[in-house]
Amino acid sequence: MNTINLQDTFLNNVRKEKISITVFLNNGFKLIGTVTGFDNYVILIQTDKGQQLVYKHAITSIMPFKYVKLHSAEE
């Protein structure tokens, strides 16, 4: 059985394709930028003000500026 980790797939695709995203935080702030890296706990976002290292537990949602493909055609 082939399982997909949607979170990692989504983040990796927006990173590779340099798709801009809006990140909504628990405190009401939002960040707009591109993902330059991520791990199990944080996402590194490049914004117009520089790099932001954001802990995943501080994020409520992520909205991409365009469609993000989450699976390949053969799946």
mmCIF file of the N, C-alpha and C atoms, coordinates in Angstrom:
data_MODEL
# 
_entry.id   MODEL 
# 
loop_
_atom_site.group_PDB 
_atom_site.id 
_atom_site.type_symbol 
_atom_site.label_atom_id 
_atom_site.label_alt_id 
_atom_site.label_comp_id 
_atom_site.label_asym_id 
_atom_site.label_entity_id 
_atom_site.label_seq_id 
_atom_site.pdbx_PDB_ins_code 
_atom_site.Cartn_x 
_atom_site.Cartn_y 
_atom_site.Cartn_z 
_atom_site.occupancy 
_atom_site.B_iso_or_equiv 
_atom_site.pdbx_formal_charge 
_atom_site.auth_seq_id 
_atom_site.auth_comp_id 
_atom_site.auth_asym_id 
_atom_site.auth_atom_id 
_atom_site.pdbx_PDB_model_num 
ATOM 1   N N  . MET A 1 1  ? 0.846  -1.183 0.000   1.00 0.00 ? 1  MET A N  1 
ATOM 2   C CA . MET A 1 1  ? 0.000  0.000  0.000   1.00 0.00 ? 1  MET A CA 1 
ATOM 3   C C  . MET A 1 1  ? 0.885  1.239  0.000   1.00 0.00 ? 1  MET A C  1 
ATOM 4   N N  . ASN A 1 2  ? 0.560  2.175  -0.866  1.00 0.00 ? 2  ASN A N  1 
ATOM 5   C CA . ASN A 1 2  ? 1.351  3.389  -1.009  1.00 0.00 ? 2  ASN A CA 1 
ATOM 6   C C  . ASN A 1 2  ? 0.615  4.556  -0.355  1.00 0.00 ? 2  ASN A C  1 
ATOM 7   N N  . THR A 1 3  ? 1.126  5.037  0.776   1.00 0.00 ? 3  THR A N  1 
ATOM 8   C CA . THR A 1 3  ? 0.470  6.144  1.456   1.00 0.00 ? 3  THR A CA 1 
ATOM 9   C C  . THR A 1 3  ? 1.163  7.456  1.115   1.00 0.00 ? 3  THR A C  1 
ATOM 10  N N  . ILE A 1 4  ? 0.374  8.518  1.073   1.00 0.00 ? 4  ILE A N  1 
ATOM 11  C CA . ILE A 1 4  ? 0.884  9.843  0.738   1.00 0.00 ? 4  ILE A CA 1 
ATOM 12  C C  . ILE A 1 4  ? 0.823  10.721 1.978   1.00 0.00 ? 4  ILE A C  1 
ATOM 13  N N  . ASN A 1 5  ? 1.903  11.408 2.275   1.00 0.00 ? 5  ASN A N  1 
ATOM 14  C CA . ASN A 1 5  ? 1.906  12.410 3.327   1.00 0.00 ? 5  ASN A CA 1 
ATOM 15  C C  . ASN A 1 5  ? 1.526  13.730 2.659   1.00 0.00 ? 5  ASN A C  1 
ATOM 16  N N  . LEU A 1 6  ? 0.263  14.137 2.799   1.00 0.00 ? 6  LEU A N  1 
ATOM 17  C CA . LEU A 1 6  ? -0.234 15.322 2.097   1.00 0.00 ? 6  LEU A CA 1 
ATOM 18  C C  . LEU A 1 6  ? 0.500  16.597 2.493   1.00 0.00 ? 6  LEU A C  1 
ATOM 19  N N  . GLN A 1 7  ? 0.809  16.741 3.769   1.00 0.00 ? 7  GLN A N  1 
ATOM 20  C CA . GLN A 1 7  ? 1.492  17.947 4.228   1.00 0.00 ? 7  GLN A CA 1 
ATOM 21  C C  . GLN A 1 7  ? 2.853  18.093 3.554   1.00 0.00 ? 7  GLN A C  1 
ATOM 22  N N  . ASP A 1 8  ? 3.655  17.039 3.590   1.00 0.00 ? 8  ASP A N  1 
ATOM 23  C CA . ASP A 1 8  ? 4.983  17.098 2.973   1.00 0.00 ? 8  ASP A CA 1 
ATOM 24  C C  . ASP A 1 8  ? 4.892  17.257 1.462   1.00 0.00 ? 8  ASP A C  1 
ATOM 25  N N  . THR A 1 9  ? 3.943  16.559 0.837   1.00 0.00 ? 9  THR A N  1 
ATOM 26  C CA . THR A 1 9  ? 3.763  16.668 -0.608  1.00 0.00 ? 9  THR A CA 1 
ATOM 27  C C  . THR A 1 9  ? 3.380  18.088 -0.997  1.00 0.00 ? 9  THR A C  1 
ATOM 28  N N  . PHE A 1 10 ? 2.438  18.671 -0.274  1.00 0.00 ? 10 PHE A N  1 
ATOM 29  C CA . PHE A 1 10 ? 2.003  20.044 -0.538  1.00 0.00 ? 10 PHE A CA 1 
ATOM 30  C C  . PHE A 1 10 ? 3.164  21.021 -0.384  1.00 0.00 ? 10 PHE A C  1 
ATOM 31  N N  . LEU A 1 11 ? 3.851  20.962 0.754   1.00 0.00 ? 11 LEU A N  1 
ATOM 32  C CA . LEU A 1 11 ? 4.959  21.894 1.008   1.00 0.00 ? 11 LEU A CA 1 
ATOM 33  C C  . LEU A 1 11 ? 6.092  21.708 0.011   1.00 0.00 ? 11 LEU A C  1 
ATOM 34  N N  . ASN A 1 12 ? 6.406  20.474 -0.330  1.00 0.00 ? 12 ASN A N  1 
ATOM 35  C CA . ASN A 1 12 ? 7.477  20.222 -1.285  1.00 0.00 ? 12 ASN A CA 1 
ATOM 36  C C  . ASN A 1 12 ? 7.117  20.747 -2.675  1.00 0.00 ? 12 ASN A C  1 
ATOM 37  N N  . ASN A 1 13 ? 5.868  20.583 -3.082  1.00 0.00 ? 13 ASN A N  1 
ATOM 38  C CA . ASN A 1 13 ? 5.454  21.073 -4.396  1.00 0.00 ? 13 ASN A CA 1 
ATOM 39  C C  . ASN A 1 13 ? 5.442  22.595 -4.467  1.00 0.00 ? 13 ASN A C  1 
ATOM 40  N N  . VAL A 1 14 ? 4.950  23.276 -3.423  1.00 0.00 ? 14 VAL A N  1 
ATOM 41  C CA . VAL A 1 14 ? 4.988  24.749 -3.466  1.00 0.00 ? 14 VAL A CA 1 
ATOM 42  C C  . VAL A 1 14 ? 6.427  25.249 -3.410  1.00 0.00 ? 14 VAL A C  1 
ATOM 43  N N  . ARG A 1 15 ? 7.298  24.503 -2.735  1.00 0.00 ? 15 ARG A N  1 
ATOM 44  C CA . ARG A 1 15 ? 8.720  24.876 -2.692  1.00 0.00 ? 15 ARG A CA 1 
ATOM 45  C C  . ARG A 1 15 ? 9.364  24.706 -4.063  1.00 0.00 ? 15 ARG A C  1 
ATOM 46  N N  . LYS A 1 16 ? 9.202  23.522 -4.659  1.00 0.00 ? 16 LYS A N  1 
ATOM 47  C CA . LYS A 1 16 ? 9.838  23.239 -5.952  1.00 0.00 ? 16 LYS A CA 1 
ATOM 48  C C  . LYS A 1 16 ? 9.322  24.145 -7.064  1.00 0.00 ? 16 LYS A C  1 
ATOM 49  N N  . GLU A 1 17 ? 8.013  24.409 -7.066  1.00 0.00 ? 17 GLU A N  1 
ATOM 50  C CA . GLU A 1 17 ? 7.411  25.219 -8.127  1.00 0.00 ? 17 GLU A CA 1 
ATOM 51  C C  . GLU A 1 17 ? 7.426  26.712 -7.811  1.00 0.00 ? 17 GLU A C  1 
ATOM 52  N N  . LYS A 1 18 ? 7.974  27.062 -6.625  1.00 0.00 ? 18 LYS A N  1 
ATOM 53  C CA . LYS A 1 18 ? 8.055  28.461 -6.187  1.00 0.00 ? 18 LYS A CA 1 
ATOM 54  C C  . LYS A 1 18 ? 6.691  29.163 -6.242  1.00 0.00 ? 18 LYS A C  1 
ATOM 55  N N  . ILE A 1 19 ? 5.671  28.453 -5.781  1.00 0.00 ? 19 ILE A N  1 
ATOM 56  C CA . ILE A 1 19 ? 4.315  29.000 -5.728  1.00 0.00 ? 19 ILE A CA 1 
ATOM 57  C C  . ILE A 1 19 ? 4.194  29.870 -4.482  1.00 0.00 ? 19 ILE A C  1 
ATOM 58  N N  . SER A 1 20 ? 3.747  31.099 -4.654  1.00 0.00 ? 20 SER A N  1 
ATOM 59  C CA . SER A 1 20 ? 3.528  31.984 -3.509  1.00 0.00 ? 20 SER A CA 1 
ATOM 60  C C  . SER A 1 20 ? 2.375  31.452 -2.668  1.00 0.00 ? 20 SER A C  1 
ATOM 61  N N  . ILE A 1 21 ? 2.504  31.637 -1.353  1.00 0.00 ? 21 ILE A N  1 
ATOM 62  C CA . ILE A 1 21 ? 1.479  31.186 -0.416  1.00 0.00 ? 21 ILE A CA 1 
ATOM 63  C C  . ILE A 1 21 ? 1.176  32.297 0.580   1.00 0.00 ? 21 ILE A C  1 
ATOM 64  N N  . THR A 1 22 ? -0.014 32.221 1.154   1.00 0.00 ? 22 THR A N  1 
ATOM 65  C CA . THR A 1 22 ? -0.360 33.039 2.306   1.00 0.00 ? 22 THR A CA 1 
ATOM 66  C C  . THR A 1 22 ? -0.458 32.092 3.490   1.00 0.00 ? 22 THR A C  1 
ATOM 67  N N  . VAL A 1 23 ? 0.281  32.393 4.556   1.00 0.00 ? 23 VAL A N  1 
ATOM 68  C CA . VAL A 1 23 ? 0.275  31.579 5.768   1.00 0.00 ? 23 VAL A CA 1 
ATOM 69  C C  . VAL A 1 23 ? -0.474 32.356 6.845   1.00 0.00 ? 23 VAL A C  1 
ATOM 70  N N  . PHE A 1 24 ? -1.543 31.781 7.365   1.00 0.00 ? 24 PHE A N  1 
ATOM 71  C CA . PHE A 1 24 ? -2.325 32.406 8.422   1.00 0.00 ? 24 PHE A CA 1 
ATOM 72  C C  . PHE A 1 24 ? -1.869 31.834 9.762   1.00 0.00 ? 24 PHE A C  1 
ATOM 73  N N  . LEU A 1 25 ? -1.555 32.714 10.697  1.00 0.00 ? 25 LEU A N  1 
ATOM 74  C CA . LEU A 1 25 ? -1.022 32.300 11.991  1.00 0.00 ? 25 LEU A CA 1 
ATOM 75  C C  . LEU A 1 25 ? -2.087 32.370 13.084  1.00 0.00 ? 25 LEU A C  1 
ATOM 76  N N  . ASN A 1 26 ? -1.848 31.651 14.178  1.00 0.00 ? 26 ASN A N  1 
ATOM 77  C CA . ASN A 1 26 ? -2.766 31.623 15.319  1.00 0.00 ? 26 ASN A CA 1 
ATOM 78  C C  . ASN A 1 26 ? -3.033 33.003 15.903  1.00 0.00 ? 26 ASN A C  1 
ATOM 79  N N  . ASN A 1 27 ? -2.046 33.886 15.837  1.00 0.00 ? 27 ASN A N  1 
ATOM 80  C CA . ASN A 1 27 ? -2.183 35.208 16.444  1.00 0.00 ? 27 ASN A CA 1 
ATOM 81  C C  . ASN A 1 27 ? -2.877 36.221 15.533  1.00 0.00 ? 27 ASN A C  1 
ATOM 82  N N  . GLY A 1 28 ? -3.367 35.775 14.373  1.00 0.00 ? 28 GLY A N  1 
ATOM 83  C CA . GLY A 1 28 ? -4.082 36.659 13.468  1.00 0.00 ? 28 GLY A CA 1 
ATOM 84  C C  . GLY A 1 28 ? -3.230 37.254 12.366  1.00 0.00 ? 28 GLY A C  1 
ATOM 85  N N  . PHE A 1 29 ? -1.926 37.153 12.483  1.00 0.00 ? 29 PHE A N  1 
ATOM 86  C CA . PHE A 1 29 ? -1.037 37.666 11.441  1.00 0.00 ? 29 PHE A CA 1 
ATOM 87  C C  . PHE A 1 29 ? -1.067 36.745 10.230  1.00 0.00 ? 29 PHE A C  1 
ATOM 88  N N  . LYS A 1 30 ? -0.674 37.301 9.096   1.00 0.00 ? 30 LYS A N  1 
ATOM 89  C CA . LYS A 1 30 ? -0.504 36.469 7.910   1.00 0.00 ? 30 LYS A CA 1 
ATOM 90  C C  . LYS A 1 30 ? 0.809  36.836 7.244   1.00 0.00 ? 30 LYS A C  1 
ATOM 91  N N  . LEU A 1 31 ? 1.428  35.836 6.650   1.00 0.00 ? 31 LEU A N  1 
ATOM 92  C CA . LEU A 1 31 ? 2.681  36.006 5.924   1.00 0.00 ? 31 LEU A CA 1 
ATOM 93  C C  . LEU A 1 31 ? 2.443  35.627 4.476   1.00 0.00 ? 31 LEU A C  1 
ATOM 94  N N  . ILE A 1 32 ? 3.030  36.388 3.574   1.00 0.00 ? 32 ILE A N  1 
ATOM 95  C CA . ILE A 1 32 ? 2.953  36.072 2.152   1.00 0.00 ? 32 ILE A CA 1 
ATOM 96  C C  . ILE A 1 32 ? 4.372  35.871 1.652   1.00 0.00 ? 32 ILE A C  1 
ATOM 97  N N  . GLY A 1 33 ? 4.612  34.743 1.001   1.00 0.00 ? 33 GLY A N  1 
ATOM 98  C CA . GLY A 1 33 ? 5.949  34.467 0.494   1.00 0.00 ? 33 GLY A CA 1 
ATOM 99  C C  . GLY A 1 33 ? 6.023  33.111 -0.161  1.00 0.00 ? 33 GLY A C  1 
ATOM 100 N N  . THR A 1 34 ? 7.247  32.600 -0.264  1.00 0.00 ? 34 THR A N  1 
ATOM 101 C CA . THR A 1 34 ? 7.471  31.281 -0.846  1.00 0.00 ? 34 THR A CA 1 
ATOM 102 C C  . THR A 1 34 ? 8.207  30.404 0.158   1.00 0.00 ? 34 THR A C  1 
ATOM 103 N N  . VAL A 1 35 ? 7.926  29.118 0.107   1.00 0.00 ? 35 VAL A N  1 
ATOM 104 C CA . VAL A 1 35 ? 8.579  28.149 0.988   1.00 0.00 ? 35 VAL A CA 1 
ATOM 105 C C  . VAL A 1 35 ? 9.973  27.860 0.438   1.00 0.00 ? 35 VAL A C  1 
ATOM 106 N N  . THR A 1 36 ? 10.989 28.014 1.286   1.00 0.00 ? 36 THR A N  1 
ATOM 107 C CA . THR A 1 36 ? 12.349 27.671 0.874   1.00 0.00 ? 36 THR A CA 1 
ATOM 108 C C  . THR A 1 36 ? 12.845 26.403 1.551   1.00 0.00 ? 36 THR A C  1 
ATOM 109 N N  . GLY A 1 37 ? 12.153 25.959 2.597   1.00 0.00 ? 37 GLY A N  1 
ATOM 110 C CA . GLY A 1 37 ? 12.509 24.721 3.267   1.00 0.00 ? 37 GLY A CA 1 
ATOM 111 C C  . GLY A 1 37 ? 11.520 24.408 4.376   1.00 0.00 ? 37 GLY A C  1 
ATOM 112 N N  . PHE A 1 38 ? 11.548 23.155 4.835   1.00 0.00 ? 38 PHE A N  1 
ATOM 113 C CA . PHE A 1 38 ? 10.662 22.741 5.924   1.00 0.00 ? 38 PHE A CA 1 
ATOM 114 C C  . PHE A 1 38 ? 11.165 21.436 6.511   1.00 0.00 ? 38 PHE A C  1 
ATOM 115 N N  . ASP A 1 39 ? 10.745 21.178 7.747   1.00 0.00 ? 39 ASP A N  1 
ATOM 116 C CA . ASP A 1 39 ? 10.986 19.881 8.370   1.00 0.00 ? 39 ASP A CA 1 
ATOM 117 C C  . ASP A 1 39 ? 9.733  19.512 9.155   1.00 0.00 ? 39 ASP A C  1 
ATOM 118 N N  . ASN A 1 40 ? 9.856  18.622 10.127  1.00 0.00 ? 40 ASN A N  1 
ATOM 119 C CA . ASN A 1 40 ? 8.679  18.194 10.884  1.00 0.00 ? 40 ASN A CA 1 
ATOM 120 C C  . ASN A 1 40 ? 8.092  19.283 11.769  1.00 0.00 ? 40 ASN A C  1 
ATOM 121 N N  . TYR A 1 41 ? 8.880  20.315 12.091  1.00 0.00 ? 41 TYR A N  1 
ATOM 122 C CA . TYR A 1 41 ? 8.446  21.308 13.066  1.00 0.00 ? 41 TYR A CA 1 
ATOM 123 C C  . TYR A 1 41 ? 8.325  22.729 12.539  1.00 0.00 ? 41 TYR A C  1 
ATOM 124 N N  . VAL A 1 42 ? 9.067  23.074 11.505  1.00 0.00 ? 42 VAL A N  1 
ATOM 125 C CA . VAL A 1 42 ? 9.104  24.463 11.034  1.00 0.00 ? 42 VAL A CA 1 
ATOM 126 C C  . VAL A 1 42 ? 8.990  24.553 9.515   1.00 0.00 ? 42 VAL A C  1 
ATOM 127 N N  . ILE A 1 43 ? 8.609  25.749 9.052   1.00 0.00 ? 43 ILE A N  1 
ATOM 128 C CA . ILE A 1 43 ? 8.619  26.080 7.630   1.00 0.00 ? 43 ILE A CA 1 
ATOM 129 C C  . ILE A 1 43 ? 9.435  27.359 7.478   1.00 0.00 ? 43 ILE A C  1 
ATOM 130 N N  . LEU A 1 44 ? 10.375 27.357 6.544   1.00 0.00 ? 44 LEU A N  1 
ATOM 131 C CA . LEU A 1 44 ? 11.171 28.543 6.243   1.00 0.00 ? 44 LEU A CA 1 
ATOM 132 C C  . LEU A 1 44 ? 10.525 29.235 5.052   1.00 0.00 ? 44 LEU A C  1 
ATOM 133 N N  . ILE A 1 45 ? 10.118 30.499 5.273   1.00 0.00 ? 45 ILE A N  1 
ATOM 134 C CA . ILE A 1 45 ? 9.396  31.254 4.251   1.00 0.00 ? 45 ILE A CA 1 
ATOM 135 C C  . ILE A 1 45 ? 10.204 32.485 3.873   1.00 0.00 ? 45 ILE A C  1 
ATOM 136 N N  . GLN A 1 46 ? 10.361 32.704 2.567   1.00 0.00 ? 46 GLN A N  1 
ATOM 137 C CA . GLN A 1 46 ? 11.009 33.914 2.063   1.00 0.00 ? 46 GLN A CA 1 
ATOM 138 C C  . GLN A 1 46 ? 9.911  34.934 1.774   1.00 0.00 ? 46 GLN A C  1 
ATOM 139 N N  . THR A 1 47 ? 9.941  36.065 2.493   1.00 0.00 ? 47 THR A N  1 
ATOM 140 C CA . THR A 1 47 ? 8.972  37.135 2.284   1.00 0.00 ? 47 THR A CA 1 
ATOM 141 C C  . THR A 1 47 ? 9.693  38.344 1.718   1.00 0.00 ? 47 THR A C  1 
ATOM 142 N N  . ASP A 1 48 ? 8.942  39.398 1.437   1.00 0.00 ? 48 ASP A N  1 
ATOM 143 C CA . ASP A 1 48 ? 9.570  40.617 0.932   1.00 0.00 ? 48 ASP A CA 1 
ATOM 144 C C  . ASP A 1 48 ? 10.414 41.308 2.004   1.00 0.00 ? 48 ASP A C  1 
ATOM 145 N N  . LYS A 1 49 ? 10.245 40.910 3.266   1.00 0.00 ? 49 LYS A N  1 
ATOM 146 C CA . LYS A 1 49 ? 11.028 41.481 4.370   1.00 0.00 ? 49 LYS A CA 1 
ATOM 147 C C  . LYS A 1 49 ? 12.183 40.587 4.800   1.00 0.00 ? 49 LYS A C  1 
ATOM 148 N N  . GLY A 1 50 ? 12.363 39.454 4.132   1.00 0.00 ? 50 GLY A N  1 
ATOM 149 C CA . GLY A 1 50 ? 13.443 38.528 4.472   1.00 0.00 ? 50 GLY A CA 1 
ATOM 150 C C  . GLY A 1 50 ? 12.903 37.154 4.812   1.00 0.00 ? 50 GLY A C  1 
ATOM 151 N N  . GLN A 1 51 ? 13.748 36.353 5.462   1.00 0.00 ? 51 GLN A N  1 
ATOM 152 C CA . GLN A 1 51 ? 13.362 34.997 5.842   1.00 0.00 ? 51 GLN A CA 1 
ATOM 153 C C  . GLN A 1 51 ? 12.561 35.004 7.137   1.00 0.00 ? 51 GLN A C  1 
ATOM 154 N N  . GLN A 1 52 ? 11.580 34.112 7.195   1.00 0.00 ? 52 GLN A N  1 
ATOM 155 C CA . GLN A 1 52 ? 10.801 33.901 8.413   1.00 0.00 ? 52 GLN A CA 1 
ATOM 156 C C  . GLN A 1 52 ? 10.806 32.404 8.701   1.00 0.00 ? 52 GLN A C  1 
ATOM 157 N N  . LEU A 1 53 ? 11.233 32.032 9.889   1.00 0.00 ? 53 LEU A N  1 
ATOM 158 C CA . LEU A 1 53 ? 11.173 30.642 10.330  1.00 0.00 ? 53 LEU A CA 1 
ATOM 159 C C  . LEU A 1 53 ? 9.934  30.517 11.210  1.00 0.00 ? 53 LEU A C  1 
ATOM 160 N N  . VAL A 1 54 ? 8.944  29.772 10.741  1.00 0.00 ? 54 VAL A N  1 
ATOM 161 C CA . VAL A 1 54 ? 7.651  29.696 11.419  1.00 0.00 ? 54 VAL A CA 1 
ATOM 162 C C  . VAL A 1 54 ? 7.438  28.278 11.932  1.00 0.00 ? 54 VAL A C  1 
ATOM 163 N N  . TYR A 1 55 ? 7.109  28.160 13.217  1.00 0.00 ? 55 TYR A N  1 
ATOM 164 C CA . TYR A 1 55 ? 6.785  26.854 13.774  1.00 0.00 ? 55 TYR A CA 1 
ATOM 165 C C  . TYR A 1 55 ? 5.416  26.409 13.267  1.00 0.00 ? 55 TYR A C  1 
ATOM 166 N N  . LYS A 1 56 ? 5.322  25.158 12.845  1.00 0.00 ? 56 LYS A N  1 
ATOM 167 C CA . LYS A 1 56 ? 4.077  24.647 12.278  1.00 0.00 ? 56 LYS A CA 1 
ATOM 168 C C  . LYS A 1 56 ? 2.910  24.748 13.256  1.00 0.00 ? 56 LYS A C  1 
ATOM 169 N N  . HIS A 1 57 ? 3.166  24.598 14.561  1.00 0.00 ? 57 HIS A N  1 
ATOM 170 C CA . HIS A 1 57 ? 2.063  24.659 15.520  1.00 0.00 ? 57 HIS A CA 1 
ATOM 171 C C  . HIS A 1 57 ? 1.460  26.063 15.615  1.00 0.00 ? 57 HIS A C  1 
ATOM 172 N N  . ALA A 1 58 ? 2.135  27.072 15.050  1.00 0.00 ? 58 ALA A N  1 
ATOM 173 C CA . ALA A 1 58 ? 1.620  28.442 15.053  1.00 0.00 ? 58 ALA A CA 1 
ATOM 174 C C  . ALA A 1 58 ? 0.778  28.750 13.818  1.00 0.00 ? 58 ALA A C  1 
ATOM 175 N N  . ILE A 1 59 ? 0.648  27.786 12.903  1.00 0.00 ? 59 ILE A N  1 
ATOM 176 C CA . ILE A 1 59 ? -0.056 28.000 11.637  1.00 0.00 ? 59 ILE A CA 1 
ATOM 177 C C  . ILE A 1 59 ? -1.470 27.427 11.718  1.00 0.00 ? 59 ILE A C  1 
ATOM 178 N N  . THR A 1 60 ? -2.443 28.227 11.275  1.00 0.00 ? 60 THR A N  1 
ATOM 179 C CA . THR A 1 60 ? -3.818 27.718 11.198  1.00 0.00 ? 60 THR A CA 1 
ATOM 180 C C  . THR A 1 60 ? -4.132 27.186 9.812   1.00 0.00 ? 60 THR A C  1 
ATOM 181 N N  . SER A 1 61 ? -3.640 27.860 8.771   1.00 0.00 ? 61 SER A N  1 
ATOM 182 C CA . SER A 1 61 ? -3.872 27.376 7.406   1.00 0.00 ? 61 SER A CA 1 
ATOM 183 C C  . SER A 1 61 ? -2.885 28.004 6.434   1.00 0.00 ? 61 SER A C  1 
ATOM 184 N N  . ILE A 1 62 ? -2.774 27.362 5.273   1.00 0.00 ? 62 ILE A N  1 
ATOM 185 C CA . ILE A 1 62 ? -1.902 27.848 4.199   1.00 0.00 ? 62 ILE A CA 1 
ATOM 186 C C  . ILE A 1 62 ? -2.730 27.884 2.926   1.00 0.00 ? 62 ILE A C  1 
ATOM 187 N N  . MET A 1 63 ? -2.704 29.030 2.246   1.00 0.00 ? 63 MET A N  1 
ATOM 188 C CA . MET A 1 63 ? -3.461 29.189 1.013   1.00 0.00 ? 63 MET A CA 1 
ATOM 189 C C  . MET A 1 63 ? -2.500 29.495 -0.136  1.00 0.00 ? 63 MET A C  1 
ATOM 190 N N  . PRO A 1 64 ? -2.395 28.594 -1.108  1.00 0.00 ? 64 PRO A N  1 
ATOM 191 C CA . PRO A 1 64 ? -1.515 28.850 -2.254  1.00 0.00 ? 64 PRO A CA 1 
ATOM 192 C C  . PRO A 1 64 ? -2.175 29.821 -3.232  1.00 0.00 ? 64 PRO A C  1 
ATOM 193 N N  . PHE A 1 65 ? -1.347 30.528 -3.991  1.00 0.00 ? 65 PHE A N  1 
ATOM 194 C CA . PHE A 1 65 ? -1.857 31.480 -4.974  1.00 0.00 ? 65 PHE A CA 1 
ATOM 195 C C  . PHE A 1 65 ? -2.368 30.794 -6.230  1.00 0.00 ? 65 PHE A C  1 
ATOM 196 N N  . LYS A 1 66 ? -1.978 29.522 -6.441  1.00 0.00 ? 66 LYS A N  1 
ATOM 197 C CA . LYS A 1 66 ? -2.499 28.758 -7.569  1.00 0.00 ? 66 LYS A CA 1 
ATOM 198 C C  . LYS A 1 66 ? -2.602 27.292 -7.165  1.00 0.00 ? 66 LYS A C  1 
ATOM 199 N N  . TYR A 1 67 ? -3.225 26.505 -8.025  1.00 0.00 ? 67 TYR A N  1 
ATOM 200 C CA . TYR A 1 67 ? -3.461 25.087 -7.764  1.00 0.00 ? 67 TYR A CA 1 
ATOM 201 C C  . TYR A 1 67 ? -2.148 24.349 -7.510  1.00 0.00 ? 67 TYR A C  1 
ATOM 202 N N  . VAL A 1 68 ? -2.163 23.466 -6.524  1.00 0.00 ? 68 VAL A N  1 
ATOM 203 C CA . VAL A 1 68 ? -0.995 22.647 -6.190  1.00 0.00 ? 68 VAL A CA 1 
ATOM 204 C C  . VAL A 1 68 ? -1.343 21.184 -6.450  1.00 0.00 ? 68 VAL A C  1 
ATOM 205 N N  . LYS A 1 69 ? -0.578 20.547 -7.327  1.00 0.00 ? 69 LYS A N  1 
ATOM 206 C CA . LYS A 1 69 ? -0.788 19.134 -7.647  1.00 0.00 ? 69 LYS A CA 1 
ATOM 207 C C  . LYS A 1 69 ? -0.280 18.286 -6.480  1.00 0.00 ? 69 LYS A C  1 
ATOM 208 N N  . LEU A 1 70 ? -1.124 17.369 -6.003  1.00 0.00 ? 70 LEU A N  1 
ATOM 209 C CA . LEU A 1 70 ? -0.764 16.551 -4.845  1.00 0.00 ? 70 LEU A CA 1 
ATOM 210 C C  . LEU A 1 70 ? -0.486 15.094 -5.172  1.00 0.00 ? 70 LEU A C  1 
ATOM 211 N N  . HIS A 1 71 ? -0.708 14.683 -6.406  1.00 0.00 ? 71 HIS A N  1 
ATOM 212 C CA . HIS A 1 71 ? -0.426 13.294 -6.777  1.00 0.00 ? 71 HIS A CA 1 
ATOM 213 C C  . HIS A 1 71 ? -0.056 13.242 -8.245  1.00 0.00 ? 71 HIS A C  1 
ATOM 214 N N  . SER A 1 72 ? 0.626  12.180 -8.614  1.00 0.00 ? 72 SER A N  1 
ATOM 215 C CA . SER A 1 72 ? 1.047  12.018 -10.003 1.00 0.00 ? 72 SER A CA 1 
ATOM 216 C C  . SER A 1 72 ? -0.056 11.348 -10.813 1.00 0.00 ? 72 SER A C  1 
ATOM 217 N N  . ALA A 1 73 ? 0.063  11.391 -12.116 1.00 0.00 ? 73 ALA A N  1 
ATOM 218 C CA . ALA A 1 73 ? -0.956 10.847 -13.018 1.00 0.00 ? 73 ALA A CA 1 
ATOM 219 C C  . ALA A 1 73 ? -1.111 9.335  -12.878 1.00 0.00 ? 73 ALA A C  1 
ATOM 220 N N  . GLU A 1 74 ? -0.034 8.640  -12.512 1.00 0.00 ? 74 GLU A N  1 
ATOM 221 C CA . GLU A 1 74 ? -0.117 7.180  -12.418 1.00 0.00 ? 74 GLU A CA 1 
ATOM 222 C C  . GLU A 1 74 ? -0.751 6.688  -11.129 1.00 0.00 ? 74 GLU A C  1 
ATOM 223 N N  . GLU A 1 75 ? -1.072 7.570  -10.191 1.00 0.00 ? 75 GLU A N  1 
ATOM 224 C CA . GLU A 1 75 ? -1.705 7.146  -8.934  1.00 0.00 ? 75 GLU A CA 1 
ATOM 225 C C  . GLU A 1 75 ? -3.203 7.083  -9.066  1.00 0.00 ? 75 GLU A C  1 
# 
